[in-house]
């Protein structure tokens, strides 16, 4: 394994992956576990991934592992009442708005919103990471934004409305 290349890649994306995982889970400890598991999986496949897009692969792992865990529990993911430095915002009020709003979404909707609006991925990139069609991304995004419009209009101001 190219340890130097892997280490350099991890240093460049670890915070970004942790932020995404935290927004997906709403729980710092689960987010850290998801990131750690994703990094291990990337490390095991580093030879094949290093020339491609290991970050997209890691995001895919984050999203799928989070949804799998949620399905096992068969209940809505709760949001921890803990402020995370490097989370959605450095402003505690904004952080609270984001966490509460994302907690209102289903895991699939949350994944689409995080990838599209917080990670600023295209519909195609989001669809590839989630393993769904572009149409599914569009419909999940529309459903999530509709839910946020009624339940958390303050979040739409933060993410720039209906993209």
N, C-alpha and C positions, 0 to 999 in steps of 0.2 A: 504494500500500500504506500502511496505517496503521502506520508504523514505531514510533511511541510505544507503541501497543497491543501490537504484536508483541514489542517489547523488554521491556515490562512482563511479558508472559506468560512469555517465556523466563526472565527473572530469577526468576520464581516456581516454575518447574517443572524447570529445568535439572538441579539436584542430584538431584531425585527421579528423573528420567529416567536420569541417569548411574548412580544406584544400581541401578535396575531392569536397565539394560543390563549392568552389571558382574555382577549376580547371574545373568543369562541366559548371559553369555559366559564368565565366570571370568577375563577378561583385560582389564585396564584400558585398554590401547591400542585393542583392538577395541571395547570399550564406548564409548570417546570417539568413535571413528569412527562407530559406529552412531547415537549421539546427534547428532553433527554432520549426518549424512545425513538423519536424521529432521527436524531443525530446518530444513534447507534445503527439504525437501519440504513442510513446514508453511508455511514462508515463501512458497513459490510458490503455495500455495492459501489464503493467509491471508484474503483477502476472503470466501471461502465458509466458512471454518472459524471465524473469530473470534466469530461469534454462536452457534456450536454448541459442540462439545466438542473443541478442538484437542489436548488432552492425551490423550484416548482415541485420536485419530488418530495421534499421535506414538508411543504405546505399540504400536499395531498395526504401525506401520512397524518399530519396534525388533524385535518378535517375528518378524515375517515375514522381515525382512532377515537376522536371525540364523539362522533355520531354513534359509533359502535358501543362505546361506554354508556351513552345516554340510552340507547335502545335496551341495553341489559338492565338498566334500572327502571325503565318504563315510567319515568316521571320527569317533570320539567327541571332543568338545571337551575339551581339557585345561584345567586350572585353573592360572593363574599363581601362583607362590609369592611374591606381592607383597601387602603390606598396603595397603589403600586407605582413606584417611581419608574418612569419610562413607559407607563401604560398608555391609554388613549390620549391623555393630556397631562400637562404639568399643573393645570388648574384643578384643585380639588372639586369645585362645583361642577366643572365640565366632566370630570371623571365620574362623578356620581350620576349625572344625567345620562352619560353613555352606558354605564353599567345597568342602571334601572331600565333604560329603554331596550337594551339588548336582551335583558332577562324576559321581556315580554314576547320574544320571538321563539319560534320552534328552532331546533338545532340546524335544520336545513336552511331556514331563512337567515338565521344568524350567520351561518357560514358564507352565504352569498353576500350579505351586507358587509361583513368584515373584509372579504376578498375584494369586492367591487369598490367599496367606498373608503375603507381604511387602508387597505393595501394597494388601492388604485390599479387593480388588474382589469383587463378588458373582459368582455363577456366570454370570448373564446378561451382566454387563459383560465377564467373561473370555471368554465364548463369542463376543461381538461383536468383541472385539479380535482373537481368534485366527481368526475366520471359521469357527467350527465350531458344532455344536449344544451345547446345555446338557448333554445326555447324554454327549457326548464329553468335555466338561470334567469331569463327574463321574467317568467311567471313568478318564480320565488321572490325575485327582487321587487316586482310590482306588489305582491301580496304583503311582503315585509314593509314596504314603504306605506302601503295603505294602513296596515296595522299601526305603524309608528305615527302616521298623520293623526289618527284618532287618539292613540294612547300616549304618545310622546312627541308632540309637535316640536318641542324644544330641540330634539335630536336632529330633526330635519334641517334646522338652521345651521347646525354644526357640520353636517355632511354635505350641505349644498343643495338641499331639496331633492327632487326626483330626477336623478340622472338617467 
